[in-house]
Amino acid sequence: MDEPIVSLTDPEFVEDPVCAYARLRERSPLVRVGFPGGPRVWLITRNEDIKTALSDPRLVVDHSNVPGHRGPSLVDQMVASLDLPDEFRDYVAANMMLKDGRDHARQRRLVTPAFTVRRIRELRPRIEEISARLLDDLARKGSGDLIEDYSSPLTGTVICELIGIDEADQPQVRKWMNDYADADADLAESAQGMVDYVRKLIVRRRAEPADDMISTLVQTSDEDGDRLSEAEIISMVLLVVNNGHHSTSHFIPNAVLALLDNPDQLALLRAGPEALPHAVHELMRVANPVPAAGPRYATEDLEFAGTPIRRGDALIGSLVSANHDPDVFPEPGRCDVERVLPRGQSHLAFGAGPHYCTGAALANLEGEIALDHLMLRRDTLEVTVDRADLTYTEATPGGARLLDALPVRL
């Protein structure tokens, strides 16, 4: 008899995802799950198995790379589901996150110089300056929304400056960026505006390079003289906007709540603020807003975690479950900012393997600065509504609940 299919839209995965995934993790390393109107997929529940899957060359991101694949490509499906103009097929197809093997390695090699450790470290003074200005404005008002008044403009401005958006153009660009996460906005119109702007910026940076991401992407070539195409540069900008802005802007309020829920850990950091860079890793584990790693498709019949997998089957790794796996994190339900893990073990908030997030260092830096300014240099921040009254965006299957707002008072 077939094992019953688990639905990730069940209330338990929204109301208490950590406990819900703990039950699945104890049951099996792989669980068959279903989505409304979608196919059944395998959910990977354990940390080490997810890391293995994200590095296994037999598992690919683009199911068009599965031998014998029939039907629309992943690119066609995304363009259709987002109702994007046909020209966007080129930009979606150039998305580094949707590539496998040599194609992915080539593009990542050309993109990496824009995200060097040195370049990210040099952003610290500017991020500190932006953060301080936003907090001064919020303090003058006395109260506001931590997302709208602080974390979203902080991460949005940092991304704009990293990319190389002129200051005068940043309000419009940030509006386009925020439209990506607004279900009521015209995504096609906003995406078209962003693409047209970036295309013109590429032309300008080819003529007059600056110290920004666009200039680096335009100028970088490998030892064979290979360069990124215009479509690949535009696609990279859209990827940075989506992954670098929205996820970090939601991590910050999540981390604030985690520290307020654990006053003993907040007291430790206030007594020793030099420990904050290390503590951010623990907060990324417990407050990560991204619930799952994107699906991987089996290119052949294989056995994974003791389970037979058929060619073409999809596997999804639950990051919520992985980051609360007691085999890696003793007492996983406890937020421990002094937690030390054995070498080779880590949270999976940024994924693992070849597709490990290129912007991880920037997200860590922004989180560190924000929490320092909000919670360590000040002790006056308080949430002005009961926890039960906080509202969230519509839950994504898998446990993602993003705060609509976090009302606070300084």
Disulfide bonds with the S-S distance in Angstrom:
none
